[in-house]
Amino acid sequence: MGIFINVEVNAEKLTAEQAAQIPSVCPVDIFRNNGAQLEVQPEQEDECILCELCLDHAPTGAITIHKTYKDELLVSRATLDERE
């Protein structure tokens, strides 16, 4: 767990295909795939630059970022496929 940022993944909300795409959008390598599941690399969490690319690409509620220094929670948003 990071000191300033806590990133959580709800694997049940991600397909294997979605889980495979998330690591490639993260510029600071917070995520990795463990088979078909997406995992957070705890040692990388505090490297998060809050670009929100992972939140833009993950289905609603699949990824959350808790800013522990501000007690603020950011939650992934619906993808285009979910809105249709």
Number of C-alpha atoms within 10 A of each C-alpha: 14 17 10 15 24 18 24 19 20 14 17 10 15 20 14 15 10 17 25 18 16 22 19 14 14 18 14 14 16 20 24 18 16 11 10 14 18 24 20 20 15 16 10 16 22 16 15 19 11 13 10 16 14 25 22 18 20 24 22 17 19 21 24 20 21 17 17 13 9 9 9 10 13 15 20 20 19 16 14 10 7 9 6 5
